[in-house]
């Protein structure tokens, strides 16, 4: 989705695509920036970088896919996230807490709140 975001607001320039006038590229980016993204066993800079161009680190949650990846694969993903240089240590650490903030019912005591 993040890599397609720049194209979504420009589809109305094609004569065969219906495109409301208020659907601008900026409007599409604003809406997409409100989404949450999970790492889905792809916590590398190549995957997280485009997400950070679209939204803030507080909109990234840890994901292990479904069915869950094996423990060694999850460990590799955690190591890849830890090695990221495009996020601060605090932002990387917050990935563990972002889901709890979204789903308070399942994590009523989120540290730092």
N, C-alpha and C positions, 0 to 999 in steps of 0.2 A: 504494500500500500504506500509506504513512504516514497518509494521510487516512482510511483505513478502519479503522485499528488500534483506535480507541476502540469501534467497533461490533462487532468480532470476538468480544470476550469477553462480549457481551450477547446473542448470538443464542440462547442456551439459555433465555432468558425466553419464547421463542415455543414454544407447546406442540407444534408439529409439527416442531421441529428437535431432533434427538438432541444431547445436551449432557452430556458427562461432568462429574461434580461438580467434579473438579480443574481443569477448564478455566475459569479465572476471567479476568476482563479483565486483571488484573495478570500472570497467567501468560502470556497471549497477548502482552502488551507486552514481557515479559522475553524471550520467544523471538524476537519480531520485532526487538528491539534488537540481537540478535546477527547479524542479516543485514547484508550489505554492499550499498550502493546506488551506482549510477553516475550521473553527471550527465546522460548521454544527451542531450547538446545542450540541456539545460534547466538551466543553471547560474545561474538567477536566484533571488532571495530567495523568490519565490512557489513555486519548486520545492524549493529546499534547506531553507527554513524548516521545513516539515513533517517532513522527514527528520531535522533536528536535534532536533525534539521527540521523536523516537522513538529515535534512536541518537546516538552520538558522532561528531565529525568524522573520527576515525580509521577509521570504517566507510563513508567516502565515497571513491569512486575516480572518476577522469576517464573519461568514456565519449564516444565520437564516433558511436555507433550503428553498425548494420550494415545495408546497406552503409554505409561511412563517409560522413559528410557532406562537403560540399565544403570546401576549405580556407578560404574566406571565412566560412562558417558556423561552422567550428571556431574560427576567430579571434574571432568574435563571442561564442562561448560562453566562451572563455578570458577575454575582456574582461569579460563578465558576472560570472564567478567572481571576478575581481580586484576588481570593484566591490562585492562583498558586504560588508555591514556586520554581518551576523549571525555572522561567524567572524573570528577574529584572523588577522593576516597569516601567522603560523606555521601555523595550521590550514589556511589556503588553500594554502600552499606544500606542506604534507604530502600534499595530494590527489595530487600527482605521485608520491609515494613509497609511498602506501598499497597500490597494486596490487603493487609490487615486494615488499612485506612479505608479501603473500598468496601470491604466486607466486615464491618465492625461486629456484626452479629456472631461471626465465627471467630473473631479475634478481639474481644472486648477491651483488652488491656494492651494497647499498642504502646511500646516504649516511646518516650519523648512527647506524648500528647498530654 
